[in-house]
Amino acid sequence: MASSEHLKALVKSHLENDDERFVSIALQVAAHEARSGHGKLAQELRDIVQRAKKNSFRKASVSIAKSISDESGLLVASHPKNRLSDLVVSDKVRYQLDRIVREQRFMSRLKDHGLHPRRRVLLVGPPGTGKTYTASALAGELDYPLFQVRLDSLITKFMGESSAKLRQVFDAISNVRGVYFFDEFDALGSQRQGGNDVGEARRILNSFLQMIEEDHSNSLIVCATNHIEVLDSALFRRFDDVIRYAMPSKDEIVRLFKGRLAGHVAKDFQWSKLPDLCEGLSNAEVVRVADEALKETLIYGHNKVTDSMLEDAITDRREMRKSI
């Protein structure tokens, strides 16, 4: 039969809602039983685990997501299929994101040695550089549900109400494993000593600091901001990683265009001249330029996307920027 250490570990992982570790230990028990000559029992244990992995997590995720969204409107749930390979970022950002995924996948092994994976991440950078897509891609890569926190529902002017709603969000973080995305995080995390600060803003920031410190769940918390300079300094030690996004380099601009237009341009198309034309545009704006040119090609029945189409789309995008 299973050793006393196995039994204690099973009970502990169950009480801590650590499903991945529970499954890992259950498979260790099955292997132990197989080595002891209890082949039938070992196979039965493995079958139970496989059925649970296929069914229970997905059902629990959908159920709690619907409940929270319907009752309080604090979370918007989805199941993205995006992948990190679709994200065009610098090598450093790529390494940091791949490291998060690796540590999440080896969570059980790390915990067995008293270690914890990165699971509190702050994404920093200008608008349109891939922060929101990153949250979606992490969820897709890990096959986790994505829960976007609705700050317009979370933050209110009434004393104590925002903190109570934030507690609901952290209860969900603890109960349902997923990627929880706080976009425009500076609305929550601005400096407490700011001159235009109000009491409720201080209270919700203090509540967030306390709750994220106390959170020991298996969920991945992703916060994003365009304004790192306004964040309270006490926040930074609560995060396992601060990942900085920048406007796309020349090479990244070419990769963005190729990702959208490959197969829709002439074989001798001069990709190298596009970066200079797109200087100052974000990743999202470059993608929008490519899509606008491609739409014109399809609507008017052209064979290929031409230089002039892209130049017109770039000009339109720049003009739109001026009007903002």
N, C-alpha and C positions, 0 to 999 in steps of 0.2 A: 504493500500500500504506500501512498504518498508519505514522504517524511514529514516530521513535525515542522521543519523549516518551510516546506512547500505549503503546508496548511496555513501557517501563520502569514505567509506572504500573500496567499490567496485572499484571506480575510481582510488583510490590510489594504490591498489594492481595491477590493470591492468597496470598503468603507470610504476610501479616498476617491471613488468614482474614476479610477485609473483603468479604463477598459483595456487599453493596449497592454499594460503590464499584466492584468488578470489573464488575458488570452495567452501571453507569452509563458506565464507560469503554468497554466493549464496544459499547454503543449509540452512543457518540461515534465509534468506529471505523467502525461501519456507516454513520453519516451522512456521514463523510469519504469512504468508498468510493462512496456514492451520488453525491456532488458530483463525484467524479472520473470518473463515467461507468460505474462497475462496479455496475450496478443489481442484477444477479443475485447477486453476492457479498454485497452489502449486505442483500438480502432473506434470504439464507441465514443471515447472522449474526443478524439480528433474530429469525428463527424459532428458532435455537438458544437464544438468550437467553430467549425466551418459554417454551420447553419446560422449560428449567432452572429458571426462576422458579416454575413450577407444580409441579414434581416433586421436585427435589433437596432443597430446604430442609425440606419437610415430612417426607420420608423420614429424613433425617439426624436431625431433632429427635426423632422417635418412637424411633428405634433407640437413640440415646445415653441417652434418658430411661429406657427400659426397662432398659438395661444397668446404669445407676447404681442405680436403685431396687432391682433384684433382687439385686445383689451386695452393696451396703452399706447400703441402707435410708436413705440420707442425703437423698434428694430425692423428692418426690411430684410427678409431672408431670400437667398438665391443659392443655386448650385452651379457655379461657373465651370466652364470647360476650358478656359484659357490656360496657357502654359507659359512658363518663364522663357522658353525658347522664342516666343513671339515678341518678347520685350527687347527693344533696342536701347541699351544703356552702356555705360563705361565698363571696362573689365573689372574695376574695383567694386562697383555696385553689383555686377553679376556674381562675383565671388562671394560677397556678403549674403546675397539672396540664396545662392546655392548652399551656403553653409547653414542657413536657417532650415532649409528643407532637409538636409542631411541629419541635422541634430533632431529635428522633429521625428524623422523616420527611425532613428535609433534611440528614441526616448527611453524605452525600457532598459536597454543596455546601459545607458548613462545613469539612470536612476539606481540600477543594481550596484553601481559604484559610488553612490552618494552624490552624483552630479545631476545638473538640470539643463535641459536644452534652452536655447534662446527662444523666448516666447513673448517678449515685450519689445516692440520695434517702433522707432520713430523715424518717419520718412520726411526729409526736408528738401525743399527746392522750389523753383519757380513754377507757376501754373503750367500745365500741359506737358510736363516732363516725364510722366509715367507713374506717378505715385498711386493714383486710384487704380490704374491697371495692375500695378504690382499686387495690391491686396487681392484683387480678383484672381490673378495668376497663382498666387500662393495657395489660395483655396482650391483652385483647379488642380494644381500640382500635387497637393496632399489629399485630394478628394474629401475635403472638409466643406461643410456649408459655410457660406459667407453671410455674416450678419452686419449690415451697415447701420450704425447708430444715428438716429435722426436727432440732431442737435436742436432743431426747431421745436421738437416735442419735449426734449430733455430740459432745456433751459427756460425757466419761468422767472417772473419777478416776485413771486410769493415766497416768503421766508420758509426755508426748509423743504419746499416742494421739489426743487431740482435735485437735492441730495437724496431724497426718497426715491425719485425716479432713477437716479444713478445707481442706487442700491439694487433696483430691479434689474438693471443691465448687468451688474456684476453677479447677481444671482444666476442669470442666464449663462454668463461666462463660466460659472462654476458647474452648472448642471448639464450644459450641452456643449460638447467639444466642437469648436469651429474657429473660423477666423472672424474676429470682431473688429470692425473698421471704424475709427473715429476720424472722419475727414474734417478739415478746417479746425484742427485741434486747438489752435490759439484761442478759439472762443471759450474753451474750458481752461486752458493752461496759461493765460496771461499773468504777468507779474502781479503778485499780491500787493505790492507797495505802490502800484501805479496811481497817479494823481486822479485819474478819472474812474477809479475803481469804486464799486459799491459793495455793501455788506454781503449780498447774496452771491456775488462773483467770488469773493474770498471764501465763503462757506463751501461752494461747490468745488473749488480748487482744492481746499483742504480735505474735503470728502474724497475726491479722486486720489489724492496722494495717499490717504489712509487705505482706501479700498484696493488700490493696485499693489500696495505694500503687503496687504493681508492675503491677496489672491495667490493661491497655490494650485490653481486648476491646470488642466492640460490644454486649454484653449490658447490660441495665438492672438495677441492683442496688437493691432497695427494702428498707429496714429500718424496723421499726415498734416503738415503745415507749410504754408508759403512764407511764414513770418517767424523764423526761429528766434529772432532778436527780441520778441515780446514774451517769450515763454519764461516762466518762473524757473530760476536756477535749481530749485529743489526737485524739479521733474527729472532732470537728466540722469541722476543716479538710479532712478527707478527703471530705466530702460536698459535692456541687454545690448542693444545696437542702435546707433544713430546713423542712418544711411542718407548720404547727401546726393541729390540729383542736380544736374546742371543742364543748360541748354545744349542741344546736340552738337557734337563735333562734325567736321566735314565728312569724315568716314561714316558716322552714324546717319547723317542726312542721306547719303547715297544708299545706305542699307535700308532706310525707311522707304525711299522711293522704289528701290528694287523689290521690296517686300509687297508693295501695292501694285506695281506696274509691270513686273516681269511677265513676258509673254504678250504685252500690249504695246510694245515699242519696237522700232526697227532694230535689227541685229547690231548695226553700227551706231546705235544711239550714244551720244556723248554724256554719260552720267557725270563726268568730272566737273562740268560747268555749273551744275545745279547748286552745290553748296554755297558758292559766292552769291548767287541770286537769292538764296534763302537765309542769308546771314541774319541772325536775330529772331528767327521764327522758332517756336517750340516744336517738340516732337509731334504733339497733337495737330499743330498748324501745318506741318509738313505733310502729315497724313491727309489732312483735309484738302490741301492743294492737289495731291495726287488723285484723290477721289473725285474732285471737281473736274479735273481734266479727263479722267476716265468716264465720268458721266456724260460729258459733252461728246466724247468719242462714240459711245453707245447710242445716245439719243439721235445724233445726226448721221449715223451710219458710216463713220470714218473707219478706215482699216486699222490705223494705229494712232496712238497718242503722239502728238508732234511737239517740237520745241515751243512753237508759238502758243499752243494750248496751255502748256505748263507755265510759260512766262505770263500769260494773261491771268491764270489762276493765282500765281504768286503776287501779281500786281493788285488783284482784287483783295487778297488777304491782307496785304500791307495797307491798302486804303481802309479796310474795315478796322484795322488796328488804330488808325488815326482818329476814327470817329468815336472810339471808346473813351 
